[in-house]
Amino acid sequence: MAKRTSFNDELARLKRIARDRAPEDGDVAAVRKALGGANALLVAKAAEAASRAHFEDLLPELAEALDRFMKKGAKEDKGCTGKTALTEALDALHYEHHEPFLRGIRYVQLEPGFGEQTDTAARLRSVCAAALVRTGRREDILVELTTLLVDGEAEPRRVAAQNLGFAVPSEASELVLRLKVLTGDESPEVLGDCFTSLLHLAPQRSFDFVAGYLAGHDPDVAQAAAIALAQSQDRQRALALLIERFEKAFSGEFQEALLTAIALVRIPLAIDFLARILAHENSHLAAAAIRAMAIYRTDEQVKSRAQNAVLARGLPLLQEEFTRSFDVAARLRD
């Protein structure tokens, strides 16, 4: 009688298939067997292995496993680990049918948490949203993404905001995103994604709308607006606005956030402004300018310019910040 494969041996084999991506004899059968099982961890690892090893022949088994796990909910798949991995694999292997993703984008799994129930399917809905964009009908996608934009979890709302702007561009998408911003969101990141999508969909119409949030009472939302404007199509106008806001800001913390946004404009005038702050402002703002300029750390001219300014000021705090921000080896040692 053949020796029964242990859980640890089966898991180790699936990990090896996912890692090496060079199938050996029997690997497809091993993955197929795991996908048919009830253990969520093994199913998740089998889905990852199928995806990374490009086992397209296992698409029916992946879809069947997802359907089975959705029917059983948290009973066999606490935390939605298996369902999420199966959905990711189906999408990565370009599964052509939209039905599993349409079901998944609507799926909620409440599990006991600390004092209240927790929805563990947020990541699953996010993955299904992106997959539905690839496979679904445009009218279905717009409806589902609009619904997802008011999801109870931030991650699906972010995915909806991103896809409304870039995957299904339309006047309807613009109006939905604008309404979302006007009604607000507890997550500044969600609003930031809405700002970015609006500036992509309707650059001229949305510029002043987004700019209006720079002077808002919530500094996190203002920072999200600044970053979105910095990466908009009209970089010159954005830079002038960000510099003007920097000079009027009362909060040093918000000024530091604006320096980060200014760096993201990525035009020579932005670097000039950061260099000026580094050379002349107080040590805290100068250090913030160094951190902002560090996004150009691979640009030797910018690096040299920052280093010369630091040496000219002769402040140990700035020298330490420069080493930490620009010297990769030093950061790794830290």
HULIN-V47359 format. One record per backbone hydrogen bond with DSSP energy under -0.5 kcal/mol. CO is the residue of the C=O (numbers start at 0). NH is the residue of the N-H. Records with the same first field share a line. If there is no record, write none. Layout:
# HULIN-V47359
CO->NH / NH
This chain:
# HULIN-V47359
5->9
6->10
7->11
8->12
9->13
10->14
11->15
12->16
13->17
14->18
15->19
16->20
23->26
25->29
26->30
27->31
28->32
29->33
30->34
31->35
33->36
37->39
38->42
39->43
40->44
41->45
42->46
43->47
44->48
45->49
46->50
47->51
48->52
49->54
50->53
53->55
54->57
55->58
57->61
58->62
59->63
60->64
61->65
62->66
63->67
64->68
65->69
66->70
67->71
68->72
71->74
72->75 / 76
75->39
76->79
77->80
79->83
80->84
81->85
82->86
83->87
84->88
85->89
86->90
87->91
88->92
89->94
90->93
97->101
98->102
99->103
100->104
101->105
102->105
103->106
108->119
110->117
112->114
115->112
117->110 / 119
120->124
121->125
122->126
123->127
124->128
125->129
126->130
127->131
128->132
129->133
130->134
131->135
136->140
137->141
138->142
139->143
140->144
141->145
142->146
143->147
144->148
146->149
147->150
152->156
153->157
154->158
155->159
156->160
157->161
158->162
159->163
160->164
161->165
162->166 / 167
169->173
170->174
171->175
172->176
173->177
174->178
175->179
176->180
177->181
178->182
179->183
185->187
186->190
187->191
188->192
189->193
190->194
191->195
192->196
193->197
194->198
195->199
196->200
197->201
201->205
202->206
203->207
205->209
206->210
207->211
209->212
210->213
211->214
212->215
216->218
217->221
218->222
219->223
220->224
221->225
222->226
223->227
224->228
225->229
226->230
228->231
232->234
233->237
234->238
235->239
236->240
237->241
238->242
239->243
240->244
241->245
242->246
243->247
244->248
249->251
250->254
251->255
252->256
253->257
254->258
255->259
256->260
257->261
258->262
259->263
260->264
261->264 / 265
262->265
266->269 / 270
267->271
268->272
269->273
270->274
271->275
272->276
273->277
274->278
275->279
276->280
281->285
282->286
283->287
284->288
285->289
286->290
287->291
288->292
289->293
291->294
292->295
293->296
295->298
297->299
298->302
299->303
300->304
301->305
302->306
303->307
304->308
305->309
306->310
307->311
308->312
309->313 / 314
313->315
314->317 / 318
315->319
316->320
317->321
318->322
319->323
320->324
321->325 / 326
322->326
325->327
326->330
327->331
328->332
329->333
